[in-house]
Amino acid sequence: MKYHITQGELCEAVQLYLNERVLKRPVKITKVEKADAKHYGIELETVTAEDDQEQVAADAREAATA
């Protein structure tokens, strides 16, 4: 069985999964690119997501960026 998914659909699916199931807070997909490896003959995509880090205290955020 083959299923073709567009990059937009992939971004939407990952974003929904992270928002609703994993992080339970908003994330933004910032990058999608082809991975170097294949898994079971399927070309992989790497999806990069970022959150606004509102859950992290302001002083910890500043220390992380310094």
C-alpha positions in Angstrom: 0.0 0.0 0.0 1.3 3.4 -0.9 0.2 6.7 0.5 1.4 10.0 -0.8 1.5 12.9 1.5 2.4 16.5 0.7 5.0 18.4 2.7 2.2 20.7 3.9 0.1 17.7 5.1 3.2 16.3 6.8 3.8 19.6 8.6 0.2 19.8 9.7 0.2 16.2 11.0 3.4 16.6 13.0 2.3 19.9 14.4 -1.1 18.4 15.4 0.6 15.4 17.0 3.1 17.4 19.0 0.4 19.9 20.1 -2.2 17.4 21.1 -0.3 14.3 22.2 3.3 15.0 23.1 4.0 18.6 24.2 0.4 19.7 24.7 1.4 23.3 23.8 1.7 25.1 20.5 4.7 24.4 18.3 5.7 25.8 14.9 7.2 23.7 12.1 10.3 25.5 10.9 11.9 23.1 8.5 11.3 19.9 6.6 14.1 18.2 4.7 15.0 14.8 3.3 16.9 12.6 5.7 20.1 10.9 4.6 18.8 7.4 5.5 16.1 5.1 4.4 14.0 2.9 6.7 12.4 -0.2 5.3 12.9 1.2 1.8 11.1 4.4 2.6 12.8 7.8 2.2 12.6 9.7 5.4 11.9 13.3 6.1 13.3 15.3 9.0 10.9 17.7 10.5 12.1 20.5 12.8 9.7 22.1 15.2 10.1 24.9 17.7 7.9 26.1 20.5 7.6 29.5 22.1 9.0 28.2 25.4 6.4 29.9 27.5 6.6 27.0 29.9 10.2 27.8 30.7 10.9 30.5 33.2 12.3 33.8 31.6 15.6 33.6 33.5 16.2 30.0 32.3 15.5 31.1 28.7 18.0 33.9 28.9 20.6 31.6 30.3 20.1 29.1 27.5 20.6 31.8 24.8 23.6 33.4 26.5 
